[in-house]
């Protein structure tokens, strides 16, 4: 869709320029090591994206599976495409349908009885042989496209006029973003299929060089895609060498075996992709996420439906945004604030973060609030409402932060407000157990003497309480 729109507005020269610019952007993204952020994409987004891609690929093969004759060009969006297919239902080509069925059955049979054999290659070869020997009226690569070129064009630079560069800049950015996201998500899916781990930034740098080279030879923008990746993995690939051989075989086919490739039926290729789509749609994972929780189901279905009916990039962005909001909500609910009176008549605990027993308390003028969990903007209102009671009939206040792994600026602002309120009410405020990083964050936000004092543990805070406030302020 993006390529077609670019050609319509800026012509083929504009497309080639946008492709080369996208390659430069991908190089920059890779060298800046921004590709590592792909690990933050939630699992439901990956499953929904993969399932959506499977539906899109399969819908694009229905015409070839049944040898349909559409009244006009095949629409891109799913619903118009299905309507056009429905209107052409009376043009089913029985020969093409039988070839597709033969291909699918062969792939399934080989996988069942000879799993080590290249079932997809065998199926395509068998289908091509049947169509050629029986002279079946099924379209092939040769009859549809007139064969495959047997030579490469001479590399040339696209027009580099400044006006043209500015005109295609939005298209280049769209190519780069979609290429990066789709390539890395494809790599994540491939990781799940192979058990390996890809290198995100290396992948993006390679995609950048690939786009630049593609533009030099008159090619369109390129990206790693699920279709061939999944096909490759399902055929037994385990590493990057298979991808290199894939490219080499394509080059050999084009330069040497182009006449033979012309005999491949389009219905056979559609059958191969139909099997790939069936395997690509992670049915068990999809069903599990639907049952897991409402939040995961919402992220999954939002990503899936938007990818299918709207746009790949929009689906990923919306799914990621929903996943982030749900994560923030869950983290905010996980924080706990407990109030305890100080135990000054029992032995100090070896573990400063151990639980308190309020029944053993004897100092009614001192209270300890213990925060457990990440204290960030999502939990600020919860903790702030508790700290608002800081001066309720207490003279001393200890805030135990030993169980807080993370503070952000919003949390520091909440603590600062509580400290000012304590000072106005004449309450001594001690922060105990804060890690050096958290203490640094609080001090940078003004949470320091004379507003508060810091203690390494609850026992140290109790020791400070035994010192008069005037003397403590000078220590």
N, C-alpha and C positions, 0 to 999 in steps of 0.2 A: 504493500500500500504506500509506504513512504517513497520507495523507488519510483513507482508510477507517478505519484504526485510531483516529485522533483523533475522528472522528465517532461511532464506536461507544462510545468512553469518555466524551467530553465534549459530544457533540451538535454541531449545526451552529453554534450560538453560540460554542462552544469553538473550533471550527475557524476561524471568522472572527477571533476574538481572537488565536489562534496565528498566523494569516496576517499580521495587522497587526503583531504583535510581531516576526515574522520580517523584515518590511520594515524595522523600526527597527534590527534587528541588521545587516541588509545595508547600511543607510546608514552605520552605525558602522564596519563593515569597510571600506567604500569610502573614507570620509573619513580613516580611519587608514592608508590606502594599503597594506593587507595583500593586496590583490588581485595585486600585482606578484609575489608568491611563486609564482604559478601557473607562472612560467617554469621553476621547478625540477622540474616534473613530467617524467619521462623520456619520450622518444618512444615506446618500446614500450608504456608505459601509455596514451598517447593512442590509439595504433592498436588496442590491445586493448579499450579502453573503447568506441571507435567501433564496432568489429566486434561487440562484445557488445550495444550498443544496437541495431544493425541486426538482429541475431537476435531480440531481444525485440520490436521493432516488427513484424517480419515474422510472428513467431508469433502476434501479436495480430490479424493480418489474415487468417489461414488460414480462420477461420469465415466471414468475409465473402467471401473469394475463391471459395469453393465453395458459399456459401449454406447452410451446415450448420445443423441444428436440434439444439442441445445439450439434454440431459436436465435440466440445471440451469444455474445461473450459471456463466459461464466462469471457471475458476480463474486466479489470477494467476501462480503459479510455473510454470516452463516444463514440467517433467515431468508434473505433474497436468493441465496444459492439453493437452499432447500426448495423454495417455491419454483425456481427455474427447473430444478431436477424433477419435481412433481409434474410440471407441465410437459416434460419430455419423457414421461414414463412409458408412453406408447412406442418409443423408438429403441427399445431394448434390443441389443445385438446378442443373440443367443451364443454365437461363436465366442465373442469376447467374454461373456459371462462364464462359459465353460472353461475357457483358458484361465480366468481368474480363480475359479473353483479348483482346477487342476493344480495351479500354483500353490494355493493355500493347503490343499490336502497333501501335496508332496512335502511341503515344509513341515507340517505337523507329523507326517509319517516318519520322515527322516529323523526328526527330533526325538520321536518315541523309540524307534528301533535302532537307529544309528546316530546317537547324539554327538559323536565326534566328527561326523561328516558335515561339510558346508551345505546345509539344507537349502538355504536361499539361493546359492549359486546353482545347485543342482536343479532346483525348481525352475529358475529362469531359463537355464539351458534346455531343459525338457520342454517347457512351453514354447520356446523359440523353434525347436525341432519339429514339434507337432504342427505348429502354424505353417511352417515352411513346407513340410512334406504333404500335408493335407490341403494346402492352399486355402486355409480358412479365411473368411472375410473379416479379420480382426486387424485393427490398425497397429502398425509398428512404428518404431522410431523413424524408420526410413520413409514410410508412407505419410506420416504426419509432418515431419520436419525436413525431409529430403536428405537424411543422413546426418553425419557428424563431420565437422570440418577436420581436415587432416594437416593443418598448419597453424602456426602461431603468428599473430600480427607483430609488426616491429614496434618495440616500446617507444612511446612518445609521451611527452608531458602535456597535460591539459592546459587550456588557456588560463594564465595566471593574472588576468586583469583585476585590479583592486575592486572595481565595481562588481565584477562577477563573484569575487571572493565574499564580499559583504552580502550579496544577494543569496548565496547558497550557505552562508554560515549557520542559520537555524537548521537546515537540512543536515549539515555535517555534524552538528551537535546531537541531533536526533539519531543519526546513524551510529555515532560513537556510543551514546548511552544505551541504546537498544542492543547494539553489538556486544558491549561489555556485560550488560545484565544477562542477555540470553546465553552468551558464551560461558559465563561463570555458573549460571544456574544449570546449564547442560553439564558442566564439569562436576557440579555437586551431585546431580542425578547419576552421572557415570561413576562417581566415587561410591555411591550406594550400591551400584550394580557390580562393581569390580572389587570393592574393599580397599582400593588405593586412595591416595590423597593428592589432589592436584595442587599446583603452585599458581595461585591466582594472578599475581603480578607478572609472572613469566608468561602466562596465557595471554594477558592483555598486550604485552609487548609484542608477542608473536602475531596476534591479531592486527596490531598496528602496522607491522611490516607487511602482513598479508594484504591489507587494504591498499597500502601504497603501491605494492606490486600489481595488484589487480587493476588499479586505475591506470598504471603505465601500459598495461596490455589491453586496455579497452574493456575491462571487466567491471561489474557492478560491485557494490559493497558486500563484504563477506563477513560471516560470523560462525562460531561453532553452533551447531544445531542438534537438537535431540534426535531427529529422524535418523541421520546417518550414524551418529554416535551410538544410539541404542542398537541400531542394526549391526554395527561393528562389534559391540560388546556381546550381543546375543549370538553372534557368529563365533565367539570364542576369543576375542581380543582381550589382552591383559595390560597393554602398555602403549606408549606413544609411537612405537615402531609401526604398529598396525595402521595408524593414521598416516604415517609417511608412505607406507606401501599403498595405501588407498589412493593417495595423490599420484604416486608413480604409476599405478595401474590405470588410472584415468588418463594420464598422459600417453601411456602405451596404447590404450584403446583408441585414443584420438589419432595418434600418428600412424599406428600399424593396423589395428583391428577395427577401424571405423566401418568398413563395409559389413563386417559380421555384426557389429552392434546395431546396425540398421534393421536387422531381423528380429530384434527383441520386441515382443508385443507389449504395448502400453498396459494391457490388462494384466500381464504377468508382473510388471513393476507395481501396479496398483495392488495386486494380491500380496506382494512382499510388504508393502507399506501398511496394508490392513493388518497383517500379522504383527508388525512392529507396533502399531497403535494399540492393539489388544494387549501386548506385553508391556507397553509403556504406561498404560493406565493402571496405576497401582491400586487395584481393586480392594485388597485387604487393608492397606494403609488408609485408603479413602474411607472405607466403612468404619475402621477403628476410630479415626478422627471425628467422624460424625457422632459416634457414641461417647467419645471421651469427655467432652464438656461443651457447653453452649458457646463458649468463647472460641475454642478451637474450631468448632463446626462453622461459626460465623466467618472466621478468617479463611477457612478452606473454601466455603461456598462463594464468598465474595471474590476471592482470587480466581476461582474456576469460572464463574459466570462472566466476570469482566473480561478475562482472557478470551473466552469463547465469543462473547457478543460485542465486545468493545475493542480492546487493544491490549497487546502484551504488556507494554510498559505501564499502562494505567492499572492493570490487574496486579502487577507486582507492587507498585507504589501504594495502592489502596490496601492490599493485604498486609504489607509491611507496617503501614500506619495503624491499621486495626490491631495487629499483633503487638505493636509498641504500646498502644493505649491499654490493652488488656494486661500486658506485663506490668505497666505502671500501677494499674488498679490492684493487681494481685500483690505487688510488693508493698503498696501502701497499707493493705489490709494485714500484712504479715508483721508489721511493727507492733510492739507491745510496750506499754508504759505501766510500771508497777510502783505503787507507793508503799513504803515500809518505814516504821519508826526505827531509830538507831538502837542497837543492842549494846549498851555500854557496860552491862554487868555479866557478859559471857565472854569466853575466850575468843580471841580473834581467829577467824577461819584462815586456813592456809591458802585457800582459793578465794581471791577477792570477789570473783564473779559468782560465788555460790549463792544459793537461795537464802532468803531471809525468813525468820520465824517471828512474825509480829507479836506472838503471845509472850515472847521473852523480852520485849522492849520495856525500857524503864525511863527513857528520856522523851517526855511528851513535847519538848520544845524543838526537837530536831526530826526532820523527815528526810527520807531518801527516795528519790524517784530513779528507778532503773529503766533505761531504754534498751530494748532488745530488737535488733534488726537495722536495716539500712535506713538512715534518717535523711530523706531527700524531699523535694518539693511535693511529691505525691502524698507524703505522710505529714506534711507541715501542719495542716489544720488539725489533725488528730492529736499530735503531740502538743501543739499550741494551746488547745482547749484545756488540756490537763495542766500545763504549766501556768495557765491563768490563775490557778488556785494557789499560787506559790506562797502568798502571804496569809493564808487562812490559818490563823492562830499558831503560827510557827515562828521561831526566832532564827533557826538555822536550817539551811536547805543544802542538801548534797545531791548532785546530779551524777549518777553512776553511768558512765559511757563505755564501760569495759566490754560490753556486748554489742557495740555499734561498729560495724566494719567500714561505714562510709558516711561522710557528711557532705552536703553540698551547700551552696551559698544561701539558699532559701532556709535550710535548717539552721545555719549560723545566724541568720537574721532573726529567726524565732528565739534562739538562745539569747541573743543580744537584747531583744525586747523584754524577755523574762528577767534578765539580769538588771536592766534599768528599773523594772517594776520592783524587784527585790530591794534594790538600794533605796528607792523612795519609801518603801515600807520598813526599812531598817532591818532587813533580813540578811544574814550572812550567806553568801552563795559560793559553794565549793563544787568544782567539777572534778570528779575522780575517775581514774582509769582510762582517760582519753589517750589514744595513740599519738605519737608525734605528728603524724600527718593531720589528724583531726584537730589537735591543739594548734597547729600552725594555721589551719583554716579559720578557726575561731579567733585567734589573735589578729589575723589579717582583717577580720570584720569588726574589730574593736572589743572583742570579748576578752578583756585582760584586766589587770589591776588598775584601779581599785574596784572595778565592778565585780570581779570574781577572783578567786584564787584556785590554783590547780593542785591536785594531790594524785599520787601514783595509785592509791587504792583507797578503799573505804576506811581501813584502819588508819592510814595516814591522814585522811580527812577528819577522823575523830580526834586524832592527836592535835590537829590545827584548832579544833573547836575548844580544846583545853587552854589555848593561848588567847589572851584578851585581843579583841579586834584591832586596837591601836597598835599593839606590838606585832600582830600577825601581818598588818599591812606593810610593815617595814622589813619583814623577812624576805 
